[in-house]
């Protein structure tokens, strides 16, 4: 595991300690993972907006069931 030093405003650090149930590292890890997931979802959404899918979800379901479009 990597060890990092961060600097936070006092009020933020106190709120973090109060809400972390005694495990600040786990709380920060959850927040970072959520932020990374949000960024990835935005990247995917932007890609799909620029490159719309060829088929709708309904079309794909029909294809999956061997039905004609």
C-alpha positions in Angstrom: 0.0 0.0 0.0 1.1 3.5 -0.7 1.3 6.0 2.0 0.4 9.6 1.2 0.4 12.9 3.1 -2.4 15.3 2.4 -3.2 18.8 3.6 -6.8 19.7 4.3 -8.4 22.8 5.8 -8.9 22.3 9.6 -12.7 22.3 9.3 -12.6 19.6 6.6 -10.2 17.5 8.6 -12.4 17.7 11.7 -15.5 16.8 9.7 -13.7 13.9 8.1 -12.5 12.6 11.5 -16.0 13.0 12.9 -17.7 11.1 10.1 -15.1 8.4 9.4 -16.0 6.0 12.3 -12.3 6.1 13.3 -10.9 5.0 10.0 -10.0 8.2 8.0 -7.9 6.2 5.5 -10.9 4.0 4.5 -13.1 7.1 4.2 -10.6 8.8 2.0 -10.2 5.6 -0.1 -14.0 5.4 -0.6 -14.1 9.0 -1.7 -11.3 8.7 -4.1 -12.7 5.5 -5.6 -16.1 7.2 -6.0 -14.4 10.2 -7.7 -12.5 7.9 -10.1 -15.7 6.0 -11.0 -17.6 9.3 -11.6 -14.8 10.5 -13.9 -14.9 7.2 -15.8 -18.7 7.4 -16.2 -18.4 10.9 -17.6 -15.7 9.7 -20.0 -17.9 6.9 -21.2 -21.0 9.2 -21.5 -19.0 11.7 -23.6 -17.7 8.9 -25.8 -21.2 7.6 -26.4 -22.5 11.1 -27.1 -19.8 11.5 -29.8 -20.2 7.9 -31.0 -23.9 6.9 -30.6 -24.6 3.2 -30.5 -25.7 1.6 -33.7 -28.5 -0.2 -32.1 -31.0 0.6 -29.3 -31.3 -1.5 -26.2 -34.5 -2.9 -27.6 -32.8 -3.8 -30.9 -30.1 -5.6 -29.0 -32.6 -7.5 -26.9 -34.4 -8.5 -30.1 -31.1 -9.6 -31.8 -30.3 -11.6 -28.6 -33.6 -13.5 -28.8 -33.0 -14.2 -32.5 -35.9 -11.9 -33.6 -35.7 -9.6 -36.7 -35.2 -5.9 -36.2 
